[in-house]
Amino acid sequence: MLTDRAGLTPAEFAELAGLVAGQPTLAHVVRWCAARGQPIVDVVTQDEYTHDVVIPWGDRWLVYDTT
């Protein structure tokens, strides 16, 4: 599920929704980052099962909540 917490325009949201639609797992996210040379700048451990993965996207940040 994609949640807009940045006040994206409808066009920006549609672009981002299309981008993350092909990333159903963290493995897909990591492969996407590697293919683009896109860094994963942080992994925030919430507990032993949940991590937030932080990736820059233009002048904003994508944060993936993974379990």
ZADO-1210 file (C-alpha; in nm, 4 decimals, padded with zeros to 6 digits):
<atoms>
<atom x="00.0000" y="00.0000" z="00.0000" code="MET" pos="1"/>
<atom x="00.1333" y="00.3419" z="-00.0957" code="LEU" pos="2"/>
<atom x="00.0617" y="00.6300" z="00.1422" code="THR" pos="3"/>
<atom x="00.1234" y="00.9911" z="00.0407" code="ASP" pos="4"/>
<atom x="00.2573" y="01.1829" z="00.3390" code="ARG" pos="5"/>
<atom x="00.4293" y="01.4503" z="00.1279" code="ALA" pos="6"/>
<atom x="00.1375" y="01.6148" z="-00.0515" code="GLY" pos="7"/>
<atom x="00.2335" y="01.4853" z="-00.3964" code="LEU" pos="8"/>
<atom x="00.0518" y="01.6094" z="-00.7031" code="THR" pos="9"/>
<atom x="-00.1697" y="01.3488" z="-00.8724" code="PRO" pos="10"/>
<atom x="00.0944" y="01.3116" z="-01.1470" code="ALA" pos="11"/>
<atom x="00.3750" y="01.2578" z="-00.8930" code="GLU" pos="12"/>
<atom x="00.1648" y="01.0063" z="-00.7013" code="PHE" pos="13"/>
<atom x="00.0814" y="00.8162" z="-01.0209" code="ALA" pos="14"/>
<atom x="00.4499" y="00.8056" z="-01.1174" code="GLU" pos="15"/>
<atom x="00.5485" y="00.6774" z="-00.7746" code="LEU" pos="16"/>
<atom x="00.2624" y="00.4260" z="-00.7649" code="ALA" pos="17"/>
<atom x="00.3791" y="00.2848" z="-01.0973" code="GLY" pos="18"/>
<atom x="00.7340" y="00.2622" z="-00.9695" code="LEU" pos="19"/>
<atom x="00.6558" y="00.0760" z="-00.6475" code="VAL" pos="20"/>
<atom x="00.3924" y="-00.1497" z="-00.8044" code="ALA" pos="21"/>
<atom x="00.6736" y="-00.3741" z="-00.9270" code="GLY" pos="22"/>
<atom x="00.8271" y="-00.3997" z="-00.5786" code="GLN" pos="23"/>
<atom x="00.6161" y="-00.6417" z="-00.3741" code="PRO" pos="24"/>
<atom x="00.9086" y="-00.7561" z="-00.1573" code="THR" pos="25"/>
<atom x="01.2224" y="-00.6064" z="-00.0091" code="LEU" pos="26"/>
<atom x="01.4265" y="-00.8238" z="-00.2464" code="ALA" pos="27"/>
<atom x="01.2594" y="-00.6440" z="-00.5395" code="HIS" pos="28"/>
<atom x="01.3408" y="-00.3064" z="-00.3814" code="VAL" pos="29"/>
<atom x="01.7063" y="-00.4013" z="-00.3345" code="VAL" pos="30"/>
<atom x="01.7352" y="-00.5250" z="-00.6960" code="ARG" pos="31"/>
<atom x="01.5666" y="-00.2061" z="-00.8224" code="TRP" pos="32"/>
<atom x="01.8120" y="00.0062" z="-00.6221" code="CYS" pos="33"/>
<atom x="02.1120" y="-00.1936" z="-00.7458" code="ALA" pos="34"/>
<atom x="01.9998" y="-00.1684" z="-01.1094" code="ALA" pos="35"/>
<atom x="01.9665" y="00.2114" z="-01.0847" code="ARG" pos="36"/>
<atom x="02.2699" y="00.2712" z="-00.8669" code="GLY" pos="37"/>
<atom x="02.0204" y="00.4003" z="-00.6121" code="GLN" pos="38"/>
<atom x="02.1510" y="00.3909" z="-00.2543" code="PRO" pos="39"/>
<atom x="01.9621" y="00.2536" z="00.0418" code="ILE" pos="40"/>
<atom x="02.0628" y="00.5202" z="00.2914" code="VAL" pos="41"/>
<atom x="01.9282" y="00.3680" z="00.6095" code="ASP" pos="42"/>
<atom x="01.7562" y="00.0669" z="00.7584" code="VAL" pos="43"/>
<atom x="01.5772" y="00.1483" z="01.0821" code="VAL" pos="44"/>
<atom x="01.5063" y="-00.1550" z="01.2982" code="THR" pos="45"/>
<atom x="01.1662" y="-00.1308" z="01.4670" code="GLN" pos="46"/>
<atom x="01.1771" y="-00.4760" z="01.6269" code="ASP" pos="47"/>
<atom x="01.3153" y="-00.8170" z="01.5363" code="GLU" pos="48"/>
<atom x="01.0665" y="-00.8518" z="01.2488" code="TYR" pos="49"/>
<atom x="01.0021" y="-00.4995" z="01.1204" code="THR" pos="50"/>
<atom x="01.2445" y="-00.2635" z="00.9466" code="HIS" pos="51"/>
<atom x="01.2000" y="00.0694" z="00.7681" code="ASP" pos="52"/>
<atom x="01.4141" y="00.1024" z="00.4544" code="VAL" pos="53"/>
<atom x="01.4941" y="00.4609" z="00.3514" code="VAL" pos="54"/>
<atom x="01.5725" y="00.5513" z="-00.0108" code="ILE" pos="55"/>
<atom x="01.6128" y="00.8989" z="-00.1650" code="PRO" pos="56"/>
<atom x="01.3691" y="00.9806" z="-00.4472" code="TRP" pos="57"/>
<atom x="01.4484" y="01.3139" z="-00.6078" code="GLY" pos="58"/>
<atom x="01.4190" y="01.5747" z="-00.3344" code="ASP" pos="59"/>
<atom x="01.2039" y="01.3418" z="-00.1227" code="ARG" pos="60"/>
<atom x="01.2435" y="01.0100" z="00.0565" code="TRP" pos="61"/>
<atom x="01.0794" y="00.6736" z="00.0068" code="LEU" pos="62"/>
<atom x="01.0365" y="00.4761" z="00.3263" code="VAL" pos="63"/>
<atom x="00.9451" y="00.1112" z="00.2924" code="TYR" pos="64"/>
<atom x="00.7919" y="-00.0481" z="00.6012" code="ASP" pos="65"/>
<atom x="00.8975" y="-00.4117" z="00.5794" code="THR" pos="66"/>
<atom x="00.8024" y="-00.7087" z="00.7903" code="THR" pos="67"/>
</atoms>
